[in-house]
Amino acid sequence: MFSRRFLPLWITASLVLVMFIFGASQFEGFASVRVVSNLFRDNAFLLITALGMTLVIISGGIDLSVGAVIALSGVVTGLLITDYGWHPLAAFALVMPLGTLFGAAMGSIIHYYKLQPFIVTLAGMFLARGLATTLSEESIAIEHPFYDAVADFGFSLPGNGWLDVSSIIFFLAFVVLLIVMHFTRFGTNIYALGGNEQSAKLMGVNVARTTISIYATSSALATLAGIVFSFYTFSGYALGTIGTELDAIAAVVIGGTLLTGGSGYIVGTVLGVILMGVIQTYITFEGTLSSWWTKIVIGLLLFFFIVLQKLLNVRKGSHA
């Protein structure tokens, strides 16, 4: 756990701890259970999206479509419930497979046509955002007893904390992916593919199936994030979550995953999202700082971790 490859993970964890201590020393209740539970509630959709992005980046790819997929799934869900009278669970049962197929299609194009993931998922982003806007340019308010029940459901925590449905969904997804990445053949294949595709083939990895499955999983999680986001906002909006894909990529990098692929941990990604959330929380508590300082600090952190990755790779190469 103290080898060089874990260094970015330890730095991120230390930064989260330092930010909490720094905030708690200035503001009463900053490090309370309530604030922590609110961090997970407010960022649940981003956490779920970032989990999928971690798989993609570990495999050596990128997925720029996730923010648009979140918006599209929210719009489709809202339309089915509001205009067509579907029960939310029925709408989810349709939206989830469609979102998964969307990602599988992008993965198929990337593999079989040997195209760059950046270009393919960029096209996917425009397609999903365009479809969402075509379906409805206006925000669709979702009013349904099921959504009211979801909003009311949760578990009380000490210190006025509250574990809501969105946070529970995230934790379930996190546990499943933790098992998948570290205790299944699929997880091993993702790391192998990100390390070196030719070596992965020699190891017997089915590159086509693995690539398609990775992008299908990322899109499925983005679709799930869209449903979770609709719980948070009680609406579906085509222009919502613009830039979420960049936030997810930033969280993954800050969490210690190499942009070149082959190395990374979903625990680090969670810490990356929480660190970004803690920075935003500090700015909110402070009151006089512009919210744009969040972006500035995240930008500086990204530069730091990219340089750190480069230095670690250089040292690794010098010892090879």
C-alpha positions in Angstrom: 0.0 0.0 0.0 3.0 2.3 0.3 4.5 1.7 -3.1 5.0 4.5 -5.6 1.9 3.7 -7.6 -0.3 4.4 -4.6 1.3 7.9 -4.1 -1.4 9.9 -6.0 -4.2 8.0 -4.0 -2.5 8.9 -0.7 -2.1 12.5 -1.7 -5.8 12.8 -2.6 -6.8 11.2 0.7 -4.5 13.5 2.6 -5.9 16.6 0.8 -9.5 15.6 1.7 -8.5 15.2 5.3 -6.5 18.5 5.3 -9.5 20.3 3.7 -11.9 19.0 6.3 -9.5 19.9 9.2 -8.9 23.4 7.7 -12.7 23.9 7.2 -13.5 22.6 10.6 -11.0 25.0 12.2 -12.7 28.0 10.6 -16.4 27.0 10.5 -18.5 25.3 13.1 -20.1 22.1 11.8 -18.0 22.0 8.6 -16.8 18.4 9.3 -20.2 17.3 10.7 -22.0 14.1 9.6 -24.7 16.4 8.1 -22.2 18.1 5.8 -20.6 14.8 4.8 -24.0 13.2 4.0 -25.0 16.3 2.0 -21.7 15.9 0.0 -22.8 12.4 -1.1 -26.4 13.5 -1.7 -25.4 16.5 -3.8 -22.8 14.7 -5.8 -24.4 11.2 -6.1 -25.0 11.6 -9.9 -21.4 12.8 -10.4 -20.0 9.9 -8.3 -21.9 7.3 -10.3 -20.8 8.9 -13.6 -17.2 9.0 -12.4 -17.2 5.4 -11.5 -18.0 4.5 -15.1 -15.4 7.0 -16.4 -12.8 5.3 -14.2 -13.3 2.0 -16.0 -13.0 3.8 -19.4 -9.8 5.7 -18.5 -8.1 2.6 -16.9 -8.7 0.8 -20.2 -6.9 3.6 -22.0 -10.0 5.3 -23.4 -12.2 8.3 -22.8 -16.0 8.9 -22.7 -17.2 12.5 -23.5 -20.8 11.5 -23.9 -21.7 10.9 -20.3 -23.0 14.4 -19.5 -25.3 14.3 -22.5 -26.5 10.8 -21.7 -27.5 12.0 -18.2 -29.5 14.8 -19.8 -31.1 12.5 -22.4 -32.1 9.9 -19.8 -33.6 12.6 -17.6 -35.6 14.0 -20.5 -36.9 10.7 -21.7 -37.8 9.7 -18.2 -39.6 13.0 -17.6 -41.6 12.7 -20.9 -42.6 9.1 -20.3 -43.9 9.9 -16.8 -45.4 13.3 -17.5 -46.7 13.1 -21.0 -47.4 9.4 -21.4 -48.5 8.5 -17.9 -45.9 5.8 -17.3 -44.9 4.6 -13.9 -41.4 5.7 -13.1 -40.2 2.1 -12.7 -41.5 1.3 -16.1 -39.7 4.3 -17.5 -36.5 3.3 -15.8 -36.8 -0.2 -17.2 -36.9 1.2 -20.8 -34.3 4.0 -20.3 -31.6 1.8 -18.7 -31.3 -0.8 -21.5 -31.4 2.0 -24.2 -28.6 3.9 -22.4 -26.5 0.7 -22.2 -27.0 -0.1 -25.9 -25.9 3.5 -26.7 -22.6 2.9 -25.0 -22.2 -0.6 -26.5 -22.7 1.0 -30.0 -19.9 3.5 -29.3 -17.7 0.7 -28.0 -18.4 -1.4 -31.1 -17.5 1.6 -33.4 -14.3 2.3 -31.5 -13.1 -1.3 -31.7 -14.2 -2.5 -35.1 -13.5 0.7 -37.0 -10.3 1.5 -35.0 -11.4 5.0 -34.3 -10.2 7.2 -31.5 -12.6 7.1 -28.4 -12.3 10.9 -28.2 -13.9 11.3 -31.6 -16.5 8.6 -31.3 -17.7 9.7 -27.8 -17.7 13.3 -28.9 -20.1 12.4 -31.7 -22.1 10.5 -29.1 -22.2 13.6 -26.9 -23.6 15.7 -29.8 -26.1 13.0 -30.7 -27.4 12.5 -27.2 -27.6 16.2 -26.5 -29.3 16.9 -29.8 -31.8 14.2 -29.2 -32.6 15.5 -25.7 -33.1 19.0 -27.1 -35.2 17.8 -29.9 -37.5 15.9 -27.5 -37.9 19.0 -25.3 -36.1 22.3 -25.1 -37.9 23.2 -21.9 -37.3 21.7 -18.4 -39.8 18.9 -17.8 -41.2 18.9 -14.2 -41.7 15.5 -12.8 -44.7 15.2 -10.4 -45.4 11.6 -9.3 -46.1 10.0 -5.9 -43.2 7.6 -6.5 -40.8 10.5 -6.6 -42.3 12.0 -3.5 -41.8 8.6 -1.8 -38.2 8.4 -2.9 -37.5 12.0 -1.6 -38.9 11.0 1.8 -37.1 7.6 2.0 -33.8 7.4 3.8 -32.0 6.7 7.0 -31.2 9.1 9.8 -27.6 9.4 10.8 -26.0 10.8 14.0 -25.5 14.6 13.9 -28.6 15.4 11.8 -27.2 13.4 8.9 -29.4 11.8 6.3 -28.6 8.9 4.0 -31.0 9.4 1.0 -31.9 7.1 -1.9 -29.4 8.7 -4.3 -26.5 8.1 -1.9 -27.7 4.5 -1.3 -27.7 3.8 -5.1 -24.2 5.2 -5.3 -22.9 3.0 -2.5 -24.4 0.0 -4.1 -22.9 0.8 -7.5 -19.5 1.4 -5.8 -19.5 -1.9 -4.0 -20.5 -3.8 -7.2 -17.7 -2.1 -9.2 -15.2 -2.6 -6.4 -15.8 -6.3 -6.6 -15.8 -6.3 -10.4 -12.6 -4.4 -10.8 -10.6 -6.3 -8.2 -12.1 -9.8 -8.0 -13.4 -10.7 -11.5 -11.8 -11.5 -14.9 -13.5 -8.6 -16.5 -11.7 -6.2 -14.1 -8.4 -7.9 -14.8 -9.1 -7.5 -18.6 -9.7 -3.8 -18.2 -6.4 -3.2 -16.5 -4.6 -5.4 -19.1 -6.2 -3.6 -22.0 -5.1 -0.2 -20.6 -1.6 -1.5 -20.0 -1.0 -2.7 -23.5 -3.6 -4.0 -26.0 -1.2 -6.3 -27.8 -0.1 -7.9 -24.6 -3.7 -8.2 -23.5 -4.4 -10.2 -26.7 -1.5 -12.5 -26.0 -2.9 -13.0 -22.5 -6.2 -14.2 -24.1 -8.2 -11.1 -23.4 -11.2 -10.8 -25.8 -10.5 -7.2 -26.7 -13.8 -6.7 -28.7 -16.0 -7.9 -25.9 -14.1 -6.1 -23.2 -14.1 -2.8 -25.1 -17.8 -2.9 -25.9 -18.6 -3.9 -22.3 -16.5 -1.0 -20.8 -18.4 1.6 -22.9 -21.7 -0.1 -22.3 -21.0 0.0 -18.5 -20.0 3.7 -18.6 -23.1 4.6 -20.5 -25.3 2.5 -18.2 -23.9 4.2 -15.2 -24.4 7.6 -16.8 -28.1 6.6 -17.5 -28.4 5.6 -13.9 -26.9 8.9 -12.9 -29.5 10.6 -15.1 -32.3 8.9 -13.1 -30.6 9.8 -9.8 -30.3 13.4 -11.0 -34.0 13.5 -11.8 -34.6 12.4 -8.1 -32.4 15.4 -7.1 -34.1 18.0 -9.3 -37.6 16.5 -9.9 -37.1 17.3 -13.5 -35.5 16.4 -16.8 -33.7 19.1 -18.8 -31.8 18.8 -22.1 -29.3 21.5 -21.2 -28.6 20.1 -17.7 -25.3 18.6 -16.6 -23.3 20.4 -19.3 -19.6 19.8 -18.4 -20.3 16.8 -16.2 -18.1 14.7 -18.4 -15.2 17.1 -17.6 -15.9 17.0 -13.9 -15.9 13.2 -14.0 -12.6 13.1 -15.9 -11.1 15.6 -13.4 -12.2 13.5 -10.5 -10.7 10.4 -12.0 -7.4 12.1 -12.6 -7.3 13.7 -9.2 -8.1 10.3 -7.8 -4.9 8.9 -9.1 -5.9 7.1 -12.3 -3.4 7.4 -15.1 -4.7 9.1 -18.3 -2.6 6.7 -20.3 -4.5 3.7 -18.8 -3.5 0.6 -17.0 -3.5 2.0 -13.4 -6.2 3.4 -11.2 -8.6 2.8 -8.4 -12.3 3.6 -8.1 -11.7 4.4 -4.4 -9.4 7.2 -5.6 -12.2 8.5 -8.0 -14.6 8.7 -5.1 -12.0 10.6 -3.1 -11.5 12.9 -6.1 -15.2 13.8 -6.3 -15.4 14.3 -2.5 -12.3 16.6 -2.6 -14.0 18.7 -5.3 -17.2 18.7 -3.2 -15.3 19.8 -0.1 -13.7 22.7 -2.0 -17.2 23.8 -3.1 -18.5 23.4 0.4 -15.7 25.5 1.8 -16.4 28.3 -0.7 -20.1 28.1 0.2 -19.3 28.4 4.0 -16.9 31.2 3.4 -19.5 33.2 1.6 -17.4 36.0 0.0 -15.6 33.9 -2.6 -16.9 33.4 -6.1 -18.1 29.9 -7.0 -15.6 30.0 -9.9 -12.8 29.6 -7.4 -13.9 25.9 -7.3 -13.0 25.6 -11.0 -9.7 27.4 -10.4 -8.7 25.2 -7.6 -9.7 22.0 -9.5 -7.7 23.3 -12.5 -4.6 23.7 -10.3 -5.1 20.2 -8.8 -5.4 18.7 -12.3 -2.1 20.3 -13.3 -0.5 19.0 -10.1 -1.7 15.4 -10.6 -0.8 15.4 -14.3 2.7 16.5 -13.5 2.9 14.0 -10.7 1.8 11.2 -13.1 4.5 12.3 -15.6 7.2 12.3 -12.9 6.1 8.8 -11.6 6.2 7.5 -15.2 9.6 8.9 -15.8 11.0 7.3 -12.6 9.3 4.1 -13.5 11.0 4.1 -16.9 14.4 4.9 -15.4 14.1 1.9 -13.1 13.0 -0.4 -15.9 
